[in-house]
Amino acid sequence: MTRLAGVVFRKELLDHARDRRTLFAAFFLPLLGPVLVFVVLTMVASWIANDKVVHLGVVGEERAPNLVAYLRRSGIEVTAAPPAFRELVRAGKLDAVVVIGDDYGAKLAKGVPARVELYVDDSRNAGRSRARRARLAIEGYGQQLGATRLLLRSVSPDLARPLDIEEIEVATSQELAANLLNMIPMFLLLVAFAGGMHLAIDGTAGERERKSLEPLLVNPVGRGAIVLGKWLATSTITTSYLVLTATGFAVAVRAAPMAKLGLRTSLGAPEIFAILAAVIPLALFAASVQMLTALFAKTFKEAQLYLTLLINVPIIPGLVLAFHPIDPSAPAMLVPVLSQALLVSSALRGEAFHAGWTLLSAAVTLAVTAAALAAGSRLLGHERIVFGR
């Protein structure tokens, strides 16, 4: 059976290699992910660099020279705002505008709160953080002014600040970088399902539509060997795409300006090994499930529809983890696709390779794979499946 499966395997790969256009088109997806990651990281680094300067407009600068001087010392670029400053804020030409009222000085002299209006546009994502920095700077000036008043009354400013909170980040730089790289697990799962989809369809529904499935079954080759050979060919193509994608991600992360982001990440050989050890069993699982699903389709187009819907499966773990984050655990390793997403995320965070969880995830995934292959072999014994009736 193994020898016959090898014959089918070589035949499927040769047929696939002859279709040059499909072959080159299939390489688009593995290369798209790394390019996308590099572009996103470069854009984020550029945004952070441009986010350093806060452009703040001021109306009534002469009424609060000390406040304006404090803002400039804080690194904020202060300019006089024109009468139509609202339009400038909406257009993003000013991050915010502070309006100082006529009674500002009089209220400060009386020791009562002086009203300051801060105009911002929170609908603009690009300027939201800079507007927040302007607000914090103004609040900082207010706190400094309050502390000075207390000192003038021989009262320690510490009485108004009973708690001194110091936030200490315990996450490593690589763990923080993993938040920016959270698209990598999703993309790897998509490649595992989409990489060999065309081969899975062509070897099942495509063979039947071309009327070549029945002659293939007439040959002295068992149904199991046929299914095994086609599955091996599909799995080989998918696995090669996964290796290419993972390697591309390593190159993209190394080339991206991580230092400008203030982050450090290591996506070297150990991490790539952990990632591939997690996702390669998923490629075998996806190939078997796709072939089984395509056998139920009567036409090539119908199989395409079914498997296109099946590609949505990798999106489910992403939605689950977005609304209910969970840590890797033994029970989570019992769920194919979810376990692979958790293991890849763990590798990106630089956590130690957990062989036990990886083996448990692979064992469960391969068990489902074997069941799907057995079901596909049995289906080839039904006339309704072979002839598409």
TORMAR-767053 format. One line per field, with one value per residue (C-alpha): x, y, z. Coordinates in steps of 0.5 Angstrom, whole numbers, plus 500, padded with zeros to 3 digits. Example, Ala and Ser with C-alpha at 12.3 -4.5 7.8 and 13.67 -1.06 7.14 Angstrom:
east 525/527 .
north 491/498 .
up 516/514 .
***
This chain:
east 500/506/509/502/501/508/506/500/504/509/503/500/506/508/501/501/508/505/500/505/500/497/504/506/500/500/506/503/500/506/510/504/504/512/511/505/508/514/510/506/512/515/509/508/515/514/508/511/517/512/508/513/512/505/502/498/494/493/488/489/497/498/493/497/505/507/502/505/512/511/508/514/519/515/516/510/510/505/503/497/491/487/479/477/481/476/477/484/483/478/483/489/493/493/493/489/487/487/483/484/479/479/478/484/489/483/481/488/489/483/485/479/480/481/477/481/478/481/479/480/478/478/475/482/486/493/492/489/495/498/492/492/499/497/492/497/501/496/494/501/502/495/498/505/501/497/503/506/500/500/508/506/501/506/503/506/504/505/498/494/498/497/499/506/504/510/508/513/513/515/514/520/521/520/513/511/513/509/503/505/506/499/498/503/499/493/497/500/493/491/496/495/488/489/496/494/486/487/491/485/480/483/485/478/472/477/478/471/469/474/471/478/477/473/479/484/479/479/487/490/491/487/482/487/493/489/487/494/498/493/493/501/502/497/500/507/505/502/508/513/508/508/516/517/512/515/522/519/516/523/527/521/522/529/529/523/525/524/529/525/519/523/522/527/524/528/525/531/532/529/522/522/522/517/512/513/513/506/503/505/501/495/497/496/489/487/489/485/479/479/479/474/469/471/469/462/462/459/463/469/466/462/468/471/465/466/473/473/468/472/478/474/476/483/479/475/481/483/476/476/483/481/474/477/484/487/493/496/494/493/485/487/491/486/482/485/487/486/492/496/494/496/503/505/503/507/513/513/513/520/517/521/519/514/515/509/504/506/506/499/497/500/497/490/490/493/488/483/487/487/479/478/483/479/472/475/477/471/467/471/467/460/458/454/461/465/460/457/450 .
north 500/505/504/505/511/514/513/517/522/523/523/529/533/532/534/540/542/542/548/554/559/556/554/561/564/560/563/570/568/565/572/577/575/577/583/586/585/589/594/595/595/600/604/604/606/612/614/614/618/623/623/626/633/636/642/646/652/657/663/668/666/673/671/665/666/662/656/657/657/651/647/649/646/640/639/642/646/652/657/662/659/663/664/658/654/648/647/646/641/637/637/635/641/642/636/641/648/651/657/661/666/673/672/667/671/674/667/665/671/669/662/659/654/658/655/653/650/644/643/636/631/624/621/622/616/619/625/622/621/627/631/626/629/636/635/631/637/642/638/637/645/645/640/644/650/647/645/652/654/649/651/658/656/652/646/640/638/631/631/632/626/620/615/615/610/608/603/598/594/587/584/583/587/581/580/587/586/580/584/588/581/578/577/572/566/568/568/562/558/561/559/552/552/555/553/546/548/548/541/538/540/538/531/530/534/536/528/527/533/531/523/521/519/512/510/511/507/501/501/495/501/501/506/508/508/513/517/517/519/525/527/527/531/536/536/537/543/546/544/548/554/554/553/559/563/562/564/570/572/571/576/581/582/582/587/592/598/594/599/605/602/601/593/587/581/574/570/566/558/556/560/558/551/551/555/549/544/547/548/543/538/543/543/535/536/541/537/531/535/539/533/530/536/536/529/531/537/535/540/544/550/547/544/551/554/549/550/557/557/552/557/561/556/559/566/563/562/570/572/567/570/577/577/572/571/565/562/555/549/542/542/548/543/538/543/543/550/554/550/552/559/559/555/560/566/563/562/569/572/568/563/556/551/546/539/536/541/541/533/533/538/534/528/530/534/528/523/527/527/520/519/524/520/514/517/519/512/509/515/513/506/509/510/517/520/517/519/525/523 .
up 500/502/495/491/495/493/486/487/491/485/480/484/485/477/475/480/478/470/472/473/473/479/482/482/484/490/492/493/500/503/501/503/510/511/507/510/517/515/512/518/523/519/519/526/527/523/526/533/530/528/534/538/537/539/535/540/538/544/544/549/550/553/559/561/560/565/563/555/558/562/556/551/556/556/549/546/540/542/536/536/534/529/530/525/530/530/523/524/529/525/519/523/522/530/535/540/542/549/550/556/558/560/567/568/571/576/578/579/584/588/589/585/579/573/567/561/555/551/544/541/535/538/532/529/531/528/533/539/543/542/544/550/552/551/556/561/560/562/568/570/570/575/579/580/581/587/590/590/593/599/600/600/606/609/608/605/598/600/604/597/595/600/594/590/585/581/575/573/567/568/561/557/551/546/550/548/541/541/541/535/532/533/526/525/528/524/518/519/520/514/510/513/510/504/502/499/498/490/490/495/490/484/487/489/486/480/478/478/474/469/469/471/478/476/472/477/482/477/477/482/487/494/496/502/498/493/499/502/496/495/502/502/496/499/505/502/498/504/509/504/504/512/512/507/510/517/514/511/518/521/515/516/523/523/517/521/525/532/535/533/536/543/542/542/539/537/531/530/529/536/535/528/530/535/530/525/530/532/525/521/524/523/515/515/519/514/508/510/512/506/501/505/504/497/496/498/492/486/482/482/483/489/492/492/495/501/502/502/508/511/511/516/521/523/524/530/535/533/535/542/544/542/547/552/552/555/557/554/558/557/556/550/547/546/541/534/531/538/540/534/535/543/541/536/540/546/541/539/546/547/552/553/548/551/548/552/550/543/543/546/540/535/537/538/531/528/531/527/521/521/522/516/512/514/512/505/504/505/501/495/496/494/487/489/491/485/480/483/483 .
***
